[in-house]
Amino acid sequence: MVVDMNAASVAGDARVELGLGEGSPTAASWRDGKRYAWLLGLLVPAVPFIAWGLVSATGLGLFWWFGPLFVFGMMPVLDNVIGTDRANPPDSVIAWLEADRYYRWCTYLYLPLQYASLGWAAWEWSHGQLGVVDKLGLALTVGIVSGIAINTAHELGHKKEQLERWLSKIALAQTGYGHFYIEHNRGHHVRVATPADPASSRLGESFWEFLPRTVVGSLRSGWRLEADRLRRLGKRPWTLRNDVLNAWAMTGLLFAALLAGFGVGILPYLLVQAVFGFCLLEVVNYLEHYGLVRQRQANGRYERVRAVHSWNSNNISSNVLLYHLQRHSDHHANPTRRFQALRHFDEAPQLPSGYATMIVLAYLTPLWRRVMDPRVLAHYDGDVTRANIHPRARARLLARYAPATVDAA
């Protein structure tokens, strides 16, 4: 099912009068069909409270697990029922669209809800009448909030305003993934879709192989990038001016405050939600560039990043909850562009469904390979040698997919 989000078909949305300079505005207008839908993203940090409400209404402890049920069960259904949206804002309105502060508040408001849900969960872990299974379910539900908070941090951390960069670090504190602030902006965006990037998955690499490689590699890269920056300034890396250390310090202070307020008994659940949260980020990293690679030019450098180097999805429900993260090609072409202005590109390879569905497939390696490996091969016109191949899988993939020229050789 495809939903037409054409500007003319949506009523009640913000209108823009476009000027042609300093004269009178023209009569031209444009409506953002998803303007108020972006507020639905605030449902995510409210998920623990929704879980509590469902438990209270039904008496079923199963609903403490509502977060994973929502993301891995309900969201894939919504992705495929609600459909897709390929419409782009006109180039003439992008500057206005990015200047509209309403959209910034859609992301800013995530943070107070995020930490309200964490504080409330800590109270439940320490003072509530929950068994271990229920506490674990609540921890995973809170992990959904902290994991998607990394995406909120991603949106904020790319911006030039100092306030938004600090808000990004605050959003990352709950998962202890503050190094993402450095590695993603200065590492991943430079090395994306190359074998050197720990956050770009390779054809034939399962998510379970990718996970330790990207977690360790991204941490090392983030530290190295920040230490190098400080050395160029004549400073040692062991200082709170180190943006990795001060981001981790936020996590330390947050966890210390929670342990002081609610007792050390909540520590296992704090750790579970943090690990589950950053693993949710990494499974998204896994599917965003799977098998895609930038080709080397005659001078030995990689070609510039283009739309063909990121998998995209226009599924509306996941895009609304993830602030257009699925329009990933435009994000890599224009990293500081705000989520509401990101565009669809016809040349970008498209995922068969939204991120929620693809995350489930990524966990199930045989199913993922059956769905995605042929798409990677088709993207490279049947020439598997042009893909970013996992070294351990190279012999197997070449034997299975090698083009006729390789066979003849």
N, C-alpha and C positions, 0 to 999 in steps of 0.2 A: 504494500500500500504506500503510495506517495502522496504526501500532503503538500498542496500548493500554497506556499507562504508568500506568494506574489504580493507586492505592496498594496495593490489596488483592492485585494480581496479581504483585507483585515481591517475591521472597524475599531474605532476607539483608541487608536495608537497615536503616539506623539507625531505632530506634523512639524516639518521644517520648512521655513521660507529661505530660499537660497538667494544670496546676493551675487551680483556680477561685479563687485567692486564697492565703491563708496556711494553708488547711486541707490535708487529705490530697489527693494527686493522684487524678484520676479514672482509670478504666480505659481511657479513650479513647487511641488510638494512631494514629500516622501514619508512613508510610514514604516516604522520598525515593527514588524509583525510579532516580534518576540520580546518587545520592550518589557512588558509586565511578567512574562513567563520567566525571565531571569530571576525573579524573586523566589521561584520554586527551588532554586539552589539552596535556599535557607532551610528547606526541609531536611537536608542531610544532617546538619548539626543538631536538629531537633529529634533525630531518630531514637536516641536513648529515652527521651521523654515519651515518644510515641510507644516505644516498647513497654515502658512502665504503665502507660494508659491501657494498653491491650491486656497486659497481665492483670491489672486491677479489674478490668471489665469482664474478663473471661475466667480468671483464676488459673490460666494455663502458663506454667513456667516456660514453655516453649518460646513464648514471645520475648524472653530476654535475648533470644538469638535473632531478633527481628532485623538487625543490621545486615548480617549476611543473607538472610532470606530476602530482604528487599533488593540488595545489589545483585545477587547471583540468581534470584528466582523471579522477582517481579519486574526488575528493570529489563532483562532480555525480552520478556513478553511485551512490555510497553514499547521497546525499540521497534519491534516488528509489527505491532498493531498500529502505532501512531504514524510511523513512516518517516520519510526523509524530507529535507528542505535544501535545495540547491541554490536558492536565491542569494544574490549578493547585494550589499548596499552600493549605490552608484558612487563612483569615484568622487563626484562633486560634493557628497555629504560626509565623507569619511572624517574630515577635519572637525566638522561640527559634532559628529557622532562621538568622536574621542574626547571632545571637550565637555560633553554633557556629564556632569558630576553624579547624576542619578545612578549611572552604571557603576561608578566607583563604590557607592554605598552598598550596592548589591554584594560586593566582595568584602567591604569593611565589616558589614554586619555579621558575616560568618564567624568572626573571631570571638565576640562576646558570647554568642551561642555555643561555640566550640568549647570554651572554657567553663561556661555554666554547666554544660552536660558532663564535663570531666569532673568538676567539683561535686556535682550531684551523684555521679557514679562512685566517687571515692567515699561519699557518705554511705551509699548502699553497700559497698564492699565491707565497710567497717561496722556499721550500725544496723544495716538491714537484716531481715531474717531470711537470707538467701543461702542455699546450699552451694557446694563447690561448683556443681554443674551450672547452676543459674549464674553464679558469679563469673564463670568462664564465658558464658553466653553474653553477659553484659560487657565483659572485657572486649570481646570480638565486635560487639555492636559499637562500642566506643572507638575501637580500632578502625571501623569504617569512617567515622567522623575524622579521626586524626589522619588517616590515609588520604582522604579527599581534601583535608586541610592542606596537604602538601601541594595539591593542585591550586588551591587558593594562594598559597605562598608563591607558587610558580608564576601566577598572574601578577602578583604584586611585586615580586622580586625583579622582574624585567623592567620595571618602570624607573624613571629618572628621579622622581621625587623622593627625598630622603625619608619622609614619613612612611611611604609605601614600602620602602626597602626594610625599614625596621618592623613594620607590621608583618612582612614576609618572615623574618626571623622569629617573631612571636608565634606565628602559625606553625612553624617548624619545630618549636620547642617541645611539643607534646610527644613527638616521635623520636627526639634526639637526632634528627637528621639535618642539623644546621649546616653541615658541609655542602648539602645540596645547593644552597644559595650561591656558593662559589663555583662548584663543579659544573652545575648545569649551565650557568651563564657564560663562564669563561673556558669551560672544557668541552662539554657536550656540543654546544653550538658551533664550536670551531672544528671539532673532529667528527661530527655527526655523519653517519653512513660511511664510515671507514673502519677498517679492521682495528685501528688504534683506539676507537671509542668504546669504553666499557659499557656504555648505555645503549649501544646499537647491537641488536641481536643478529645472529648469523643464520643463514639457511642451514637446516639440519641440526641446529642447537635447540634442545628442549628448554622450556622455562626453568626447569629444575637445575640444568647445567648453567644457564645464564645467571640465575639468582646469586650464587656466591661470587661469580666473576664480576658482576656489576656492583654488588655491595662493597666488596673489598677494593675493586678498581676505582670506583667513584670516590671512596674515602681517601685513598692514597692520592688520587689526582687532585681533589679539592685541597688537601693539605699542601701538596707540592706547589700548586698554583698560588696559594696565598703566601706561602713561605718565600717563593720567588719574588712576589710583589713587594714584600717587606724588605727583602735583601736589596732590591733595587733602590729602596728608600734609605738604605743604610741602617736598617733595624733588624733585630733578631726576631725569629718567629714566635718565641715564647713571651708574648705580650697580649694584653686584652685588645690591642689594636688589630690583632689577628682576627679576621671576621669568622674564621672557623671556631676559634677558641671562645670568642664572646657569644657566638650562637650556642655552643655547647654549654657555656656557663648559664645561659637562660634555662636550658633543660635541667641542669644541676640545681638551680635555685627553685624551679618549679617542683621538681620531685622532692626536694628537701622540705619545702613548705607543705606539700601534701602529706608526706610521711609524718611531719611534726603535728599536723592538724588531725590526721585520721589514723595514725599508727602504722608500724612497719608491716602489719598484716596485709596491707593493700599493695605492697611492692610487687608480688608476682603478677597481679592483674595490671598494674601499671606497665610492667615489662611486656606482658602479652599484647596489650593494646598498641604499644609502640612498635613491636616487631611486626605484628599483623598490619599495622598502618603503613610502614615503609615497604613491606612486601607488596602491598596493594599498589603503591607507586611503581615498584619495579616491574610488576606484571604489565602495567600500562607502557612502561618503557620498552618492554619486550615486544609488544605488538606494534609499536609505532614505526619501527624501521626494519622489521624482520626481513633479512635477506637482501636489503637494498644497499647499494654501494655507489659512491661517486667514483667515476673513472679517473685514472691518472692522465694528465696531459703530457705533451712532448717535453715540457720543462721539468717533469717529475712531480709537479704539484697536482693536487686533486682539483677537479673542476669545481666551480662555485656551487653552492647548495641551490637546488631547484625543486620545483613542485614534485618531480618524479622520485625524490629521495625520501618521501614520507608517505605512509599509509594514511588515508583519510576516511572519514565516515560522516555522512550528513544526517544520521539518525537524530531526530529532534529531541527525544527524551534524554538520551545520554548527553547531548550537546548542552542542553539547558542546565543539567545538574553539574556539568563539568566546565562551564563557562567557555564553550566552543573549543575546548582542547582538541577535539577531533578534527578541526580544521587546521591540521598540523603543518601542512606545507606552507601556508601563508605565515604561520607563526615563525617558521624557520627563516623565511625570506624577510620578515619584518618583526624581529623579536620584541620591539617595544610597542608594537601595535596592540591596542586594547581589544579585549575579547569580542566586544560587540561589533567590531569593524572587520573581523577576520573573514576572508573570502574563500569560496570554493573554486578550485581549478579543475577543468576538465581533464587535463593531462596527468593529474595526480592519481596514483593507483588507489582504488577504493576497496575498503574492507567489505566483506559480505554482510556485515551487520554492525551495530554500535559496539562501543567498548565493553559494555556490560556483558554482552553475549560473547565477545571475543576473549574476555578474561576467563570465562568458564572453559572455552575451548583450549586456551593456553595451559590450563591446569591438566588437561587430558591430552597428553602428548600425541598418541596415535591419531586422535581425531583432529588435532591442530594440524599435523602434517598432511593429513588427507585433504583438509580444506585449503591450507595456505601454501604448501609447496608448489602445487600446480599453478597457483596465481603468481607466485614469484617467477616461475619458469615462463609463464605467458607474458609477464611484464618485460622479460628480456628476450622475447621472440623465440623462445625455445633454447636459447644459448645459456646453459647453466654456468658456464665459465665467467659470465659477466656479473654474476651475483656475488654477494658477500657470503662466502661458504665457510662453515665451521670447519676448522682444520681436521678434527676427528672424523667428520662425516665426508670429507672431500672424496676419498676413494669410492665410497658407496654411492654418492650422488653422481660423480662422473660416470661410474659404471652404469647407472640407471638412466641418466638424462643427457649424457654426452651427445653433442650434435654430430651429424654425419661426418663433418670434417675431422673431428677428433677421432671418430671410429676409424676413418680411412687412414689416419696417421698411424 
